[in-house]
Amino acid sequence: MNKIGVKKMLLTLGAVITALAAGWYALFGLKPYTVSAADITERYAYTLSQPVNLQLQQDDNNGYHFHYNSFDGAKVNGYMRLPTSTTQMSQPLPVLIGAHAMGRAHVRWWQNSFKDRPTRESTDKITSMALAKGYAVVTIDARNHGERKDPNHSIVDIINNLHWWGEREPYEQMLIDTVRDHRLLIDWLGTQPQFDATRIDVAGYSMGAHVSLLLAAVDNRVRRVAAVVPPHVNSRTAIVAPLNMLQGLADNPVLLLTANDDEYASEKENMQLFNALPNADKQYHVFTSGHLLPADYVQLFEQWL
């Protein structure tokens, strides 16, 4: 085949690929949509027929494994530990709720490794620091994560179906229901006199940072937020996009930690989020790294806590 023939073939192939891509996008590509404040309020609301009945089981590390039934009957599991100082325990304790990354589990806030795999996001170090500062630390597994994994509906399936086939509802519902699970946890915390209901902070890494921002936006009982490398979320999944929920974050000081080479959020997108945060009490730190920050990022929590 001569050069002209090769060129024609390549042009034809390119046209076919372009047509296929356009057809795929028309059928399956996620399209932006809009949500109102009323939409957000409705989707993140919940009703309970009776108060949260959280079942505690104490261990030998001044901690408690627990579980409770969520608004839809789903079982939520988690762990809580109190500071060891008796002086700190003499008054109501501030609470830090830790939210884990996608594909991880709440145990990553408590152990430096799990099943021989290190906790590379170093969230266990934040827990140790918070306990030393006098916080009670509480964590739960997100929907479809940890002990709540669904073998017939894995997180890999949810993400693949989101990106390849435009099935956003399972992804959005996973996040919304995880936020609502946390809201029920806060309900219970507010009934316990050993906790200071006016000092409930949330911190999260990656998906956990995303969940933390959503939780603070829809629940005014959350005081401060530490969001570590939250992924960029736009209006293709509008009901779980923090940029669509800024009004709810007006009362929340935010610590935002990002990376300059994050595969899930560009520097421009991170700056857009920080600039949009409505509370003037906000901090922004950028690390020279990818989505996995250098372990010493946790030093910024020393002052924040």
C-alpha positions, 0 to 999 in steps of 0.5 A, spaced: 500 500 500 502 506 498 503 512 502 496 515 499 493 509 501 495 508 508 493 516 509 486 514 507 486 508 511 488 512 517 483 518 516 478 513 515 480 509 522 480 516 525 473 518 523 470 511 525 473 512 532 471 519 533 464 516 531 464 511 536 466 515 541 461 520 540 456 515 540 458 512 546 458 519 549 451 520 547 449 514 550 453 513 556 457 519 558 455 523 564 452 529 563 452 535 568 445 537 571 443 542 576 440 541 584 437 546 588 438 547 596 431 543 596 434 537 592 440 537 597 435 537 603 431 532 601 436 527 599 440 527 605 434 527 610 432 521 614 427 519 618 427 514 624 422 510 628 426 510 634 432 513 637 439 510 635 440 504 639 448 503 638 451 497 641 458 498 645 463 492 646 469 494 650 476 492 648 482 492 652 485 498 649 480 503 652 476 502 646 469 500 644 467 496 637 460 498 636 454 497 631 447 500 630 442 500 625 441 506 620 435 509 617 434 504 612 435 498 617 442 497 614 447 495 619 453 500 621 459 498 624 465 502 627 470 503 633 471 508 638 476 510 643 477 515 648 483 519 651 486 515 657 488 521 661 483 522 667 484 529 667 481 529 660 475 525 662 473 529 667 469 534 662 465 533 656 470 530 650 471 533 643 470 528 638 473 527 632 470 523 626 475 520 621 472 518 614 476 513 610 479 513 603 475 509 597 477 502 597 479 502 605 476 501 611 475 505 618 480 500 621 485 505 617 484 510 622 487 505 628 492 501 625 499 502 621 497 496 617 492 491 615 492 484 613 500 486 612 498 492 607 501 498 610 496 504 612 500 509 607 495 515 608 497 515 615 491 516 618 492 512 624 497 517 626 492 523 626 488 518 631 494 518 636 495 525 635 487 526 637 487 522 642 493 525 646 490 532 645 484 529 649 479 527 643 474 521 643 475 519 636 470 515 632 470 511 625 465 507 621 465 503 615 462 507 609 457 503 605 460 498 600 467 498 604 470 494 610 465 489 613 460 492 609 462 490 602 457 487 598 460 481 593 455 482 588 455 490 588 463 491 589 466 498 589 470 497 583 463 495 579 460 502 582 466 506 579 467 502 573 459 503 571 459 510 573 465 512 568 463 507 563 456 506 563 454 513 566 450 509 572 451 515 577 445 513 582 449 507 585 455 512 586 451 517 589 447 513 593 453 510 596 456 517 598 449 520 600 447 514 605 454 514 608 453 521 610 446 519 613 450 513 617 454 519 620 448 523 621 445 518 625 452 517 629 452 524 631 445 523 633 447 518 638 453 522 640 449 528 642 445 524 647 451 522 651 453 527 656 461 524 656 461 528 649 461 535 647 456 536 642 458 543 640 465 540 638 464 535 633 470 535 628 470 531 622 477 529 618 477 525 612 482 522 606 480 522 599 473 519 599 473 520 606 475 528 605 469 528 600 464 525 605 467 530 610 465 536 606 458 533 604 457 531 612 459 538 614 455 541 609 448 538 610 449 537 618 450 544 622 452 540 628 459 539 625 464 544 627 470 544 623 473 540 617 480 537 615 479 535 608 485 531 605 486 530 598 479 530 596 477 528 589 474 533 584 467 532 583 463 536 578 456 537 576 456 530 573 454 527 580 451 534 582 448 531 588 454 529 591 459 535 589 461 540 595 461 546 590 454 545 589 453 545 597 457 551 599 451 555 603 452 549 608 459 550 609 458 557 611 459 555 618 465 551 618 472 552 618 476 548 613 483 545 613 484 543 606 490 539 604 492 537 597 497 535 592 500 538 586 500 532 582 494 529 584 491 524 579 484 525 582 484 533 582 488 538 579 491 544 582 486 549 578 480 544 581 483 544 588 484 552 588 477 553 585 474 549 591 479 553 596 477 559 593 469 557 593 469 555 601 465 561 604 468 561 611 473 566 612 477 561 617 480 556 612 487 554 611 490 551 604 496 547 604 499 544 597 504 538 597 509 536 592 506 529 591 501 525 588 494 523 591 498 519 596 501 525 601 508 524 604 507 522 611 509 528 615 503 531 612 500 529 619 504 534 622 499 540 620 494 536 625 498 538 631 496 545 631 489 544 628 487 539 633 
